[in-house]
């Protein structure tokens, strides 16, 4: 099922990326795109997380996500 809004994302994604709404948008768009291509939910979530990790990184000390430095 594609996600129309950030509020539709799974709670785990919303909680994990709560401090970066833009990362939630990236996840949502990547998920929806991958869903059309793969039609495999597990692969689709992995693809969405990979898209987030291209632009953001997790601070292991705090668990917060931050934009990657260029």
PDB file of N, CA, C, O and CB in Angstrom:
ATOM      1  N   UNK A   1       0.831  -1.163   0.000  1.00  0.00           N
ATOM      2  CA  UNK A   1       0.000   0.000   0.000  1.00  0.00           C
ATOM      3  C   UNK A   1       0.887   1.242   0.000  1.00  0.00           C
ATOM      4  O   UNK A   1       1.732   1.388   0.884  1.00  0.00           O
ATOM      5  CB  UNK A   1      -0.952  -0.011   1.203  1.00  0.00           C
ATOM      6  N   UNK A   2       0.718   2.124  -0.954  1.00  0.00           N
ATOM      7  CA  UNK A   2       1.513   3.358  -0.983  1.00  0.00           C
ATOM      8  C   UNK A   2       1.099   4.313   0.143  1.00  0.00           C
ATOM      9  O   UNK A   2      -0.016   4.253   0.662  1.00  0.00           O
ATOM     10  CB  UNK A   2       1.362   4.056  -2.348  1.00  0.00           C
ATOM     11  N   UNK A   3       2.019   5.178   0.494  1.00  0.00           N
ATOM     12  CA  UNK A   3       1.759   6.167   1.544  1.00  0.00           C
ATOM     13  C   UNK A   3       1.472   7.519   0.895  1.00  0.00           C
ATOM     14  O   UNK A   3       2.259   8.002   0.081  1.00  0.00           O
ATOM     15  CB  UNK A   3       2.967   6.272   2.531  1.00  0.00           C
ATOM     16  N   UNK A   4       0.349   8.122   1.256  1.00  0.00           N
ATOM     17  CA  UNK A   4      -0.031   9.422   0.708  1.00  0.00           C
ATOM     18  C   UNK A   4       0.589  10.577   1.488  1.00  0.00           C
ATOM     19  O   UNK A   4       0.937  11.607   0.911  1.00  0.00           O
ATOM     20  CB  UNK A   4      -1.541   9.561   0.701  1.00  0.00           C
ATOM     21  N   UNK A   5       0.725  10.401   2.799  1.00  0.00           N
ATOM     22  CA  UNK A   5       1.216  11.470   3.671  1.00  0.00           C
ATOM     23  C   UNK A   5       2.209  10.907   4.674  1.00  0.00           C
ATOM     24  O   UNK A   5       2.267   9.697   4.894  1.00  0.00           O
ATOM     25  CB  UNK A   5       0.046  12.165   4.404  1.00  0.00           C
ATOM     26  N   UNK A   6       2.989  11.794   5.281  1.00  0.00           N
ATOM     27  CA  UNK A   6       3.908  11.370   6.349  1.00  0.00           C
ATOM     28  C   UNK A   6       3.157  10.648   7.458  1.00  0.00           C
ATOM     29  O   UNK A   6       3.660   9.680   8.028  1.00  0.00           O
ATOM     30  CB  UNK A   6       4.662  12.582   6.928  1.00  0.00           C
ATOM     31  N   UNK A   7       1.966  11.114   7.760  1.00  0.00           N
ATOM     32  CA  UNK A   7       1.195  10.513   8.855  1.00  0.00           C
ATOM     33  C   UNK A   7       0.809   9.069   8.567  1.00  0.00           C
ATOM     34  O   UNK A   7       0.465   8.328   9.488  1.00  0.00           O
ATOM     35  CB  UNK A   7      -0.057  11.327   9.118  1.00  0.00           C
ATOM     36  N   UNK A   8       0.862   8.661   7.310  1.00  0.00           N
ATOM     37  CA  UNK A   8       0.533   7.288   6.926  1.00  0.00           C
ATOM     38  C   UNK A   8       1.708   6.321   7.112  1.00  0.00           C
ATOM     39  O   UNK A   8       1.525   5.105   7.075  1.00  0.00           O
ATOM     40  CB  UNK A   8       0.076   7.258   5.482  1.00  0.00           C
ATOM     41  N   UNK A   9       2.904   6.860   7.311  1.00  0.00           N
ATOM     42  CA  UNK A   9       4.087   6.004   7.453  1.00  0.00           C
ATOM     43  C   UNK A   9       3.969   5.116   8.684  1.00  0.00           C
ATOM     44  O   UNK A   9       3.270   5.462   9.635  1.00  0.00           O
ATOM     45  CB  UNK A   9       5.363   6.855   7.537  1.00  0.00           C
ATOM     46  N   UNK A  10       4.652   3.972   8.670  1.00  0.00           N
ATOM     47  CA  UNK A  10       4.642   3.115   9.870  1.00  0.00           C
ATOM     48  C   UNK A  10       5.185   3.873  11.079  1.00  0.00           C
ATOM     49  O   UNK A  10       6.057   4.731  10.942  1.00  0.00           O
ATOM     50  CB  UNK A  10       5.476   1.831   9.630  1.00  0.00           C
ATOM     51  N   UNK A  11       4.670   3.553  12.249  1.00  0.00           N
ATOM     52  CA  UNK A  11       5.097   4.236  13.473  1.00  0.00           C
ATOM     53  C   UNK A  11       6.610   4.155  13.665  1.00  0.00           C
ATOM     54  O   UNK A  11       7.223   5.126  14.109  1.00  0.00           O
ATOM     55  CB  UNK A  11       4.387   3.636  14.687  1.00  0.00           C
ATOM     56  N   UNK A  12       7.218   3.023  13.340  1.00  0.00           N
ATOM     57  CA  UNK A  12       8.664   2.885  13.505  1.00  0.00           C
ATOM     58  C   UNK A  12       9.415   3.926  12.679  1.00  0.00           C
ATOM     59  O   UNK A  12      10.387   4.509  13.157  1.00  0.00           O
ATOM     60  CB  UNK A  12       9.113   1.475  13.107  1.00  0.00           C
ATOM     61  N   UNK A  13       8.982   4.159  11.473  1.00  0.00           N
ATOM     62  CA  UNK A  13       9.632   5.150  10.606  1.00  0.00           C
ATOM     63  C   UNK A  13       9.402   6.549  11.162  1.00  0.00           C
ATOM     64  O   UNK A  13      10.337   7.345  11.256  1.00  0.00           O
ATOM     65  CB  UNK A  13       9.098   5.051   9.149  1.00  0.00           C
ATOM     66  N   UNK A  14       8.163   6.848  11.529  1.00  0.00           N
ATOM     67  CA  UNK A  14       7.867   8.179  12.084  1.00  0.00           C
ATOM     68  C   UNK A  14       8.654   8.426  13.362  1.00  0.00           C
ATOM     69  O   UNK A  14       9.177   9.522  13.564  1.00  0.00           O
ATOM     70  CB  UNK A  14       6.362   8.325  12.362  1.00  0.00           C
ATOM     71  N   UNK A  15       8.745   7.425  14.221  1.00  0.00           N
ATOM     72  CA  UNK A  15       9.475   7.581  15.478  1.00  0.00           C
ATOM     73  C   UNK A  15      10.976   7.725  15.234  1.00  0.00           C
ATOM     74  O   UNK A  15      11.626   8.586  15.827  1.00  0.00           O
ATOM     75  CB  UNK A  15       9.207   6.389  16.398  1.00  0.00           C
ATOM     76  N   UNK A  16      11.515   6.889  14.369  1.00  0.00           N
ATOM     77  CA  UNK A  16      12.950   6.909  14.097  1.00  0.00           C
ATOM     78  C   UNK A  16      13.377   8.217  13.446  1.00  0.00           C
ATOM     79  O   UNK A  16      14.447   8.743  13.753  1.00  0.00           O
ATOM     80  CB  UNK A  16      13.333   5.736  13.205  1.00  0.00           C
ATOM     81  N   UNK A  17      12.556   8.741  12.556  1.00  0.00           N
ATOM     82  CA  UNK A  17      12.891   9.959  11.815  1.00  0.00           C
ATOM     83  C   UNK A  17      12.096  11.168  12.306  1.00  0.00           C
ATOM     84  O   UNK A  17      11.836  12.098  11.543  1.00  0.00           O
ATOM     85  CB  UNK A  17      12.639   9.750  10.329  1.00  0.00           C
ATOM     86  N   UNK A  18      11.717  11.149  13.570  1.00  0.00           N
ATOM     87  CA  UNK A  18      10.848  12.207  14.101  1.00  0.00           C
ATOM     88  C   UNK A  18      11.473  13.595  14.040  1.00  0.00           C
ATOM     89  O   UNK A  18      10.754  14.590  13.951  1.00  0.00           O
ATOM     90  CB  UNK A  18      10.484  11.895  15.523  1.00  0.00           C
ATOM     91  N   UNK A  19      12.804  13.677  14.087  1.00  0.00           N
ATOM     92  CA  UNK A  19      13.456  14.991  14.092  1.00  0.00           C
ATOM     93  C   UNK A  19      13.795  15.487  12.686  1.00  0.00           C
ATOM     94  O   UNK A  19      14.360  16.572  12.541  1.00  0.00           O
ATOM     95  CB  UNK A  19      14.721  14.933  14.926  1.00  0.00           C
ATOM     96  N   UNK A  20      13.462  14.713  11.645  1.00  0.00           N
ATOM     97  CA  UNK A  20      13.788  15.132  10.277  1.00  0.00           C
ATOM     98  C   UNK A  20      12.620  14.838   9.324  1.00  0.00           C
ATOM     99  O   UNK A  20      12.606  13.806   8.653  1.00  0.00           O
ATOM    100  CB  UNK A  20      15.070  14.416   9.787  1.00  0.00           C
ATOM    101  N   UNK A  21      11.654  15.743   9.270  1.00  0.00           N
ATOM    102  CA  UNK A  21      10.500  15.547   8.381  1.00  0.00           C
ATOM    103  C   UNK A  21      10.909  15.336   6.913  1.00  0.00           C
ATOM    104  O   UNK A  21      10.263  14.574   6.193  1.00  0.00           O
ATOM    105  CB  UNK A  21       9.564  16.750   8.482  1.00  0.00           C
ATOM    106  N   UNK A  22      11.976  16.007   6.474  1.00  0.00           N
ATOM    107  CA  UNK A  22      12.427  15.830   5.091  1.00  0.00           C
ATOM    108  C   UNK A  22      12.826  14.375   4.835  1.00  0.00           C
ATOM    109  O   UNK A  22      12.553  13.839   3.761  1.00  0.00           O
ATOM    110  CB  UNK A  22      13.613  16.770   4.785  1.00  0.00           C
ATOM    111  N   UNK A  23      13.461  13.746   5.800  1.00  0.00           N
ATOM    112  CA  UNK A  23      13.840  12.336   5.657  1.00  0.00           C
ATOM    113  C   UNK A  23      12.592  11.462   5.568  1.00  0.00           C
ATOM    114  O   UNK A  23      12.589  10.459   4.854  1.00  0.00           O
ATOM    115  CB  UNK A  23      14.731  11.885   6.843  1.00  0.00           C
ATOM    116  N   UNK A  24      11.543  11.830   6.282  1.00  0.00           N
ATOM    117  CA  UNK A  24      10.282  11.096   6.179  1.00  0.00           C
ATOM    118  C   UNK A  24       9.718  11.216   4.759  1.00  0.00           C
ATOM    119  O   UNK A  24       9.193  10.250   4.205  1.00  0.00           O
ATOM    120  CB  UNK A  24       9.255  11.624   7.218  1.00  0.00           C
ATOM    121  N   UNK A  25       9.836  12.409   4.184  1.00  0.00           N
ATOM    122  CA  UNK A  25       9.374  12.605   2.804  1.00  0.00           C
ATOM    123  C   UNK A  25      10.180  11.747   1.828  1.00  0.00           C
ATOM    124  O   UNK A  25       9.621  11.141   0.913  1.00  0.00           O
ATOM    125  CB  UNK A  25       9.477  14.090   2.408  1.00  0.00           C
ATOM    126  N   UNK A  26      11.500  11.704   2.033  1.00  0.00           N
ATOM    127  CA  UNK A  26      12.354  10.878   1.186  1.00  0.00           C
ATOM    128  C   UNK A  26      11.921   9.421   1.301  1.00  0.00           C
ATOM    129  O   UNK A  26      11.771   8.730   0.293  1.00  0.00           O
ATOM    130  CB  UNK A  26      13.847  11.041   1.577  1.00  0.00           C
ATOM    131  N   UNK A  27      11.723   8.962   2.523  1.00  0.00           N
ATOM    132  CA  UNK A  27      11.295   7.576   2.755  1.00  0.00           C
ATOM    133  C   UNK A  27       9.986   7.295   2.018  1.00  0.00           C
ATOM    134  O   UNK A  27       9.863   6.296   1.309  1.00  0.00           O
ATOM    135  CB  UNK A  27      11.127   7.301   4.272  1.00  0.00           C
ATOM    136  N   UNK A  28       9.024   8.175   2.191  1.00  0.00           N
ATOM    137  CA  UNK A  28       7.699   7.987   1.588  1.00  0.00           C
ATOM    138  C   UNK A  28       7.793   7.899   0.063  1.00  0.00           C
ATOM    139  O   UNK A  28       7.221   6.996  -0.546  1.00  0.00           O
ATOM    140  CB  UNK A  28       6.759   9.138   1.991  1.00  0.00           C
ATOM    141  N   UNK A  29       8.507   8.829  -0.543  1.00  0.00           N
ATOM    142  CA  UNK A  29       8.613   8.848  -2.000  1.00  0.00           C
ATOM    143  C   UNK A  29       9.385   7.632  -2.518  1.00  0.00           C
ATOM    144  O   UNK A  29       8.999   7.033  -3.522  1.00  0.00           O
ATOM    145  CB  UNK A  29       9.294  10.141  -2.464  1.00  0.00           C
ATOM    146  N   UNK A  30      10.460   7.273  -1.844  1.00  0.00           N
ATOM    147  CA  UNK A  30      11.243   6.108  -2.265  1.00  0.00           C
ATOM    148  C   UNK A  30      10.432   4.821  -2.095  1.00  0.00           C
ATOM    149  O   UNK A  30      10.470   3.939  -2.953  1.00  0.00           O
ATOM    150  CB  UNK A  30      12.556   6.021  -1.459  1.00  0.00           C
ATOM    151  N   UNK A  31       9.714   4.722  -1.004  1.00  0.00           N
ATOM    152  CA  UNK A  31       8.869   3.548  -0.772  1.00  0.00           C
ATOM    153  C   UNK A  31       7.832   3.406  -1.879  1.00  0.00           C
ATOM    154  O   UNK A  31       7.676   2.332  -2.460  1.00  0.00           O
ATOM    155  CB  UNK A  31       8.173   3.642   0.597  1.00  0.00           C
ATOM    156  N   UNK A  32       7.129   4.489  -2.164  1.00  0.00           N
ATOM    157  CA  UNK A  32       6.076   4.437  -3.181  1.00  0.00           C
ATOM    158  C   UNK A  32       6.633   4.070  -4.552  1.00  0.00           C
ATOM    159  O   UNK A  32       6.023   3.295  -5.288  1.00  0.00           O
ATOM    160  CB  UNK A  32       5.353   5.776  -3.259  1.00  0.00           C
ATOM    161  N   UNK A  33       7.773   4.621  -4.886  1.00  0.00           N
ATOM    162  CA  UNK A  33       8.409   4.313  -6.162  1.00  0.00           C
ATOM    163  C   UNK A  33       8.841   2.846  -6.225  1.00  0.00           C
ATOM    164  O   UNK A  33       8.606   2.163  -7.222  1.00  0.00           O
ATOM    165  CB  UNK A  33       9.617   5.229  -6.387  1.00  0.00           C
ATOM    166  N   UNK A  34       9.470   2.377  -5.160  1.00  0.00           N
ATOM    167  CA  UNK A  34       9.946   0.990  -5.124  1.00  0.00           C
ATOM    168  C   UNK A  34       8.778   0.006  -5.111  1.00  0.00           C
ATOM    169  O   UNK A  34       8.885  -1.091  -5.659  1.00  0.00           O
ATOM    170  CB  UNK A  34      10.837   0.764  -3.893  1.00  0.00           C
ATOM    171  N   UNK A  35       7.684   0.385  -4.500  1.00  0.00           N
ATOM    172  CA  UNK A  35       6.518  -0.495  -4.452  1.00  0.00           C
ATOM    173  C   UNK A  35       6.000  -0.771  -5.858  1.00  0.00           C
ATOM    174  O   UNK A  35       5.619  -1.895  -6.183  1.00  0.00           O
ATOM    175  CB  UNK A  35       5.406   0.124  -3.586  1.00  0.00           C
ATOM    176  N   UNK A  36       5.993   0.257  -6.677  1.00  0.00           N
ATOM    177  CA  UNK A  36       5.556   0.093  -8.066  1.00  0.00           C
ATOM    178  C   UNK A  36       6.507  -0.828  -8.832  1.00  0.00           C
ATOM    179  O   UNK A  36       6.082  -1.619  -9.674  1.00  0.00           O
ATOM    180  CB  UNK A  36       5.466   1.462  -8.767  1.00  0.00           C
ATOM    181  N   UNK A  37       7.798  -0.710  -8.526  1.00  0.00           N
ATOM    182  CA  UNK A  37       8.799  -1.481  -9.258  1.00  0.00           C
ATOM    183  C   UNK A  37       8.913  -2.924  -8.782  1.00  0.00           C
ATOM    184  O   UNK A  37       8.976  -3.840  -9.603  1.00  0.00           O
ATOM    185  CB  UNK A  37      10.134  -0.813  -9.141  1.00  0.00           C
ATOM    186  N   UNK A  38       8.941  -3.142  -7.463  1.00  0.00           N
ATOM    187  CA  UNK A  38       9.244  -4.466  -6.931  1.00  0.00           C
ATOM    188  C   UNK A  38       8.021  -5.254  -6.473  1.00  0.00           C
ATOM    189  O   UNK A  38       8.011  -6.482  -6.558  1.00  0.00           O
ATOM    190  CB  UNK A  38      10.188  -4.333  -5.794  1.00  0.00           C
ATOM    191  N   UNK A  39       6.996  -4.567  -5.992  1.00  0.00           N
ATOM    192  CA  UNK A  39       5.816  -5.229  -5.437  1.00  0.00           C
ATOM    193  C   UNK A  39       6.200  -6.266  -4.375  1.00  0.00           C
ATOM    194  O   UNK A  39       5.617  -7.348  -4.304  1.00  0.00           O
ATOM    195  CB  UNK A  39       5.013  -5.900  -6.558  1.00  0.00           C
ATOM    196  N   UNK A  40       7.186  -5.913  -3.560  1.00  0.00           N
ATOM    197  CA  UNK A  40       7.689  -6.771  -2.480  1.00  0.00           C
ATOM    198  C   UNK A  40       7.933  -5.847  -1.290  1.00  0.00           C
ATOM    199  O   UNK A  40       8.866  -5.045  -1.306  1.00  0.00           O
ATOM    200  CB  UNK A  40       9.019  -7.561  -2.902  1.00  0.00           C
ATOM    201  N   UNK A  41       7.102  -5.958  -0.265  1.00  0.00           N
ATOM    202  CA  UNK A  41       7.147  -4.998   0.836  1.00  0.00           C
ATOM    203  C   UNK A  41       8.496  -4.959   1.551  1.00  0.00           C
ATOM    204  O   UNK A  41       8.974  -3.880   1.901  1.00  0.00           O
ATOM    205  CB  UNK A  41       6.069  -5.320   1.828  1.00  0.00           C
ATOM    206  N   UNK A  42       9.103  -6.097   1.770  1.00  0.00           N
ATOM    207  CA  UNK A  42      10.389  -6.138   2.458  1.00  0.00           C
ATOM    208  C   UNK A  42      11.459  -5.397   1.651  1.00  0.00           C
ATOM    209  O   UNK A  42      12.207  -4.585   2.195  1.00  0.00           O
ATOM    210  CB  UNK A  42      10.818  -7.594   2.704  1.00  0.00           C
ATOM    211  N   UNK A  43      11.519  -5.682   0.376  1.00  0.00           N
ATOM    212  CA  UNK A  43      12.497  -5.015  -0.504  1.00  0.00           C
ATOM    213  C   UNK A  43      12.185  -3.524  -0.617  1.00  0.00           C
ATOM    214  O   UNK A  43      13.091  -2.695  -0.703  1.00  0.00           O
ATOM    215  CB  UNK A  43      12.501  -5.667  -1.913  1.00  0.00           C
ATOM    216  N   UNK A  44      10.919  -3.199  -0.617  1.00  0.00           N
ATOM    217  CA  UNK A  44      10.491  -1.808  -0.738  1.00  0.00           C
ATOM    218  C   UNK A  44      10.931  -0.990   0.477  1.00  0.00           C
ATOM    219  O   UNK A  44      11.417   0.130   0.323  1.00  0.00           O
ATOM    220  CB  UNK A  44       8.967  -1.732  -0.903  1.00  0.00           C
ATOM    221  N   UNK A  45      10.765  -1.539   1.685  1.00  0.00           N
ATOM    222  CA  UNK A  45      11.217  -0.829   2.884  1.00  0.00           C
ATOM    223  C   UNK A  45      12.744  -0.682   2.873  1.00  0.00           C
ATOM    224  O   UNK A  45      13.260   0.373   3.243  1.00  0.00           O
ATOM    225  CB  UNK A  45      10.756  -1.575   4.164  1.00  0.00           C
ATOM    226  N   UNK A  46      13.459  -1.704   2.463  1.00  0.00           N
ATOM    227  CA  UNK A  46      14.921  -1.629   2.394  1.00  0.00           C
ATOM    228  C   UNK A  46      15.365  -0.547   1.415  1.00  0.00           C
ATOM    229  O   UNK A  46      16.324   0.178   1.679  1.00  0.00           O
ATOM    230  CB  UNK A  46      15.510  -2.988   1.981  1.00  0.00           C
ATOM    231  N   UNK A  47      14.679  -0.442   0.304  1.00  0.00           N
ATOM    232  CA  UNK A  47      14.995   0.585  -0.694  1.00  0.00           C
ATOM    233  C   UNK A  47      14.727   1.977  -0.131  1.00  0.00           C
ATOM    234  O   UNK A  47      15.507   2.902  -0.357  1.00  0.00           O
ATOM    235  CB  UNK A  47      14.172   0.362  -1.983  1.00  0.00           C
ATOM    236  N   UNK A  48      13.635   2.124   0.596  1.00  0.00           N
ATOM    237  CA  UNK A  48      13.297   3.426   1.184  1.00  0.00           C
ATOM    238  C   UNK A  48      14.345   3.846   2.210  1.00  0.00           C
ATOM    239  O   UNK A  48      14.752   5.007   2.241  1.00  0.00           O
ATOM    240  CB  UNK A  48      11.903   3.377   1.841  1.00  0.00           C
ATOM    241  N   UNK A  49      14.789   2.897   3.060  1.00  0.00           N
ATOM    242  CA  UNK A  49      15.832   3.230   4.043  1.00  0.00           C
ATOM    243  C   UNK A  49      17.144   3.588   3.343  1.00  0.00           C
ATOM    244  O   UNK A  49      17.855   4.488   3.789  1.00  0.00           O
ATOM    245  CB  UNK A  49      16.056   2.049   5.017  1.00  0.00           C
ATOM    246  N   UNK A  50      17.464   2.903   2.271  1.00  0.00           N
ATOM    247  CA  UNK A  50      18.691   3.211   1.522  1.00  0.00           C
ATOM    248  C   UNK A  50      18.639   4.633   0.972  1.00  0.00           C
ATOM    249  O   UNK A  50      19.648   5.338   0.960  1.00  0.00           O
ATOM    250  CB  UNK A  50      18.894   2.201   0.369  1.00  0.00           C
ATOM    251  N   UNK A  51      17.464   5.049   0.518  1.00  0.00           N
ATOM    252  CA  UNK A  51      17.310   6.421   0.003  1.00  0.00           C
ATOM    253  C   UNK A  51      17.525   7.443   1.110  1.00  0.00           C
ATOM    254  O   UNK A  51      18.168   8.469   0.889  1.00  0.00           O
ATOM    255  CB  UNK A  51      15.915   6.612  -0.624  1.00  0.00           C
ATOM    256  N   UNK A  52      16.994   7.174   2.295  1.00  0.00           N
ATOM    257  CA  UNK A  52      17.193   8.078   3.436  1.00  0.00           C
ATOM    258  C   UNK A  52      18.683   8.164   3.772  1.00  0.00           C
ATOM    259  O   UNK A  52      19.204   9.250   4.026  1.00  0.00           O
ATOM    260  CB  UNK A  52      16.381   7.593   4.678  1.00  0.00           C
ATOM    261  N   UNK A  53      19.360   7.022   3.770  1.00  0.00           N
ATOM    262  CA  UNK A  53      20.772   6.970   4.171  1.00  0.00           C
ATOM    263  C   UNK A  53      21.698   7.635   3.164  1.00  0.00           C
ATOM    264  O   UNK A  53      22.863   7.879   3.480  1.00  0.00           O
ATOM    265  CB  UNK A  53      21.199   5.537   4.369  1.00  0.00           C
ATOM    266  N   UNK A  54      21.223   7.931   1.977  1.00  0.00           N
ATOM    267  CA  UNK A  54      22.031   8.683   1.008  1.00  0.00           C
ATOM    268  C   UNK A  54      22.174  10.137   1.441  1.00  0.00           C
ATOM    269  O   UNK A  54      23.192  10.772   1.165  1.00  0.00           O
ATOM    270  CB  UNK A  54      21.402   8.609  -0.397  1.00  0.00           C
ATOM    271  N   UNK A  55      21.164  10.659   2.113  1.00  0.00           N
ATOM    272  CA  UNK A  55      21.147  12.084   2.504  1.00  0.00           C
ATOM    273  C   UNK A  55      21.328  12.311   3.996  1.00  0.00           C
ATOM    274  O   UNK A  55      21.738  13.392   4.416  1.00  0.00           O
ATOM    275  CB  UNK A  55      19.854  12.715   2.073  1.00  0.00           C
ATOM    276  N   UNK A  56      21.024  11.298   4.795  1.00  0.00           N
ATOM    277  CA  UNK A  56      21.057  11.450   6.253  1.00  0.00           C
ATOM    278  C   UNK A  56      21.878  10.341   6.891  1.00  0.00           C
ATOM    279  O   UNK A  56      22.023   9.250   6.342  1.00  0.00           O
ATOM    280  CB  UNK A  56      19.634  11.450   6.830  1.00  0.00           C
ATOM    281  N   UNK A  57      22.408  10.652   8.062  1.00  0.00           N
ATOM    282  CA  UNK A  57      23.131   9.638   8.827  1.00  0.00           C
ATOM    283  C   UNK A  57      22.655   9.675  10.268  1.00  0.00           C
ATOM    284  O   UNK A  57      22.232  10.712  10.780  1.00  0.00           O
ATOM    285  CB  UNK A  57      24.668   9.861   8.748  1.00  0.00           C
ATOM    286  N   UNK A  58      22.734   8.523  10.901  1.00  0.00           N
ATOM    287  CA  UNK A  58      22.279   8.398  12.281  1.00  0.00           C
ATOM    288  C   UNK A  58      23.442   8.645  13.233  1.00  0.00           C
ATOM    289  O   UNK A  58      24.521   8.076  13.070  1.00  0.00           O
ATOM    290  CB  UNK A  58      21.659   7.006  12.531  1.00  0.00           C
ATOM    291  N   UNK A  59      23.216   9.487  14.217  1.00  0.00           N
ATOM    292  CA  UNK A  59      24.191   9.703  15.280  1.00  0.00           C
ATOM    293  C   UNK A  59      24.046   8.543  16.251  1.00  0.00           C
ATOM    294  O   UNK A  59      23.037   8.430  16.947  1.00  0.00           O
ATOM    295  CB  UNK A  59      23.982  11.093  16.000  1.00  0.00           C
ATOM    296  N   UNK A  60      25.044   7.690  16.297  1.00  0.00           N
ATOM    297  CA  UNK A  60      24.957   6.483  17.128  1.00  0.00           C
ATOM    298  C   UNK A  60      24.837   6.810  18.613  1.00  0.00           C
ATOM    299  O   UNK A  60      24.261   6.029  19.370  1.00  0.00           O
ATOM    300  CB  UNK A  60      26.174   5.603  16.898  1.00  0.00           C
ATOM    301  N   UNK A  61      25.371   7.949  19.040  1.00  0.00           N
ATOM    302  CA  UNK A  61      25.317   8.324  20.453  1.00  0.00           C
ATOM    303  C   UNK A  61      23.907   8.732  20.884  1.00  0.00           C
ATOM    304  O   UNK A  61      23.456   8.379  21.974  1.00  0.00           O
ATOM    305  CB  UNK A  61      26.290   9.464  20.728  1.00  0.00           C
ATOM    306  N   UNK A  62      23.220   9.476  20.019  1.00  0.00           N
ATOM    307  CA  UNK A  62      21.908  10.003  20.391  1.00  0.00           C
ATOM    308  C   UNK A  62      20.751   9.276  19.703  1.00  0.00           C
ATOM    309  O   UNK A  62      19.617   9.309  20.181  1.00  0.00           O
ATOM    310  CB  UNK A  62      21.841  11.471  20.063  1.00  0.00           C
ATOM    311  N   UNK A  63      21.044   8.627  18.592  1.00  0.00           N
ATOM    312  CA  UNK A  63      20.000   7.979  17.814  1.00  0.00           C
ATOM    313  C   UNK A  63      19.282   8.926  16.870  1.00  0.00           C
ATOM    314  O   UNK A  63      18.391   8.507  16.132  1.00  0.00           O
ATOM    315  CB  UNK A  63      19.008   7.347  18.729  1.00  0.00           C
ATOM    316  N   UNK A  64      19.662  10.207  16.884  1.00  0.00           N
ATOM    317  CA  UNK A  64      19.044  11.196  15.995  1.00  0.00           C
ATOM    318  C   UNK A  64      19.656  11.109  14.601  1.00  0.00           C
ATOM    319  O   UNK A  64      20.810  10.715  14.436  1.00  0.00           O
ATOM    320  CB  UNK A  64      19.210  12.625  16.565  1.00  0.00           C
ATOM    321  N   UNK A  65      18.868  11.481  13.613  1.00  0.00           N
ATOM    322  CA  UNK A  65      19.323  11.513  12.232  1.00  0.00           C
ATOM    323  C   UNK A  65      19.635  12.949  11.844  1.00  0.00           C
ATOM    324  O   UNK A  65      18.911  13.875  12.208  1.00  0.00           O
ATOM    325  CB  UNK A  65      18.265  10.903  11.282  1.00  0.00           C
ATOM    326  N   UNK A  66      20.725  13.123  11.100  1.00  0.00           N
ATOM    327  CA  UNK A  66      21.184  14.443  10.683  1.00  0.00           C
ATOM    328  C   UNK A  66      21.572  14.409   9.203  1.00  0.00           C
ATOM    329  O   UNK A  66      21.988  13.366   8.697  1.00  0.00           O
ATOM    330  CB  UNK A  66      22.380  14.909  11.554  1.00  0.00           C
ATOM    331  N   UNK A  67      21.441  15.545   8.502  1.00  0.00           N
ATOM    332  CA  UNK A  67      21.896  15.572   7.111  1.00  0.00           C
ATOM    333  C   UNK A  67      23.383  15.236   7.032  1.00  0.00           C
ATOM    334  O   UNK A  67      24.170  15.624   7.896  1.00  0.00           O
ATOM    335  CB  UNK A  67      21.624  16.953   6.476  1.00  0.00           C
ATOM    336  N   UNK A  68      23.745  14.515   5.990  1.00  0.00           N
ATOM    337  CA  UNK A  68      25.161  14.221   5.771  1.00  0.00           C
ATOM    338  C   UNK A  68      25.861  15.492   5.314  1.00  0.00           C
ATOM    339  O   UNK A  68      25.282  16.324   4.616  1.00  0.00           O
ATOM    340  CB  UNK A  68      25.348  13.079   4.724  1.00  0.00           C
ATOM    341  N   UNK A  69      27.099  15.623   5.716  1.00  0.00           N
ATOM    342  CA  UNK A  69      27.898  16.758   5.280  1.00  0.00           C
ATOM    343  C   UNK A  69      28.371  16.493   3.856  1.00  0.00           C
ATOM    344  O   UNK A  69      28.742  15.368   3.522  1.00  0.00           O
ATOM    345  CB  UNK A  69      29.105  17.002   6.239  1.00  0.00           C
ATOM    346  N   UNK A  70      28.360  17.499   3.038  1.00  0.00           N
ATOM    347  CA  UNK A  70      28.766  17.352   1.631  1.00  0.00           C
ATOM    348  C   UNK A  70      30.255  17.195   1.477  1.00  0.00           C
ATOM    349  O   UNK A  70      30.749  17.061   0.357  1.00  0.00           O
ATOM    350  CB  UNK A  70      28.308  18.538   0.824  1.00  0.00           C
TER     351      UNK A  70
END
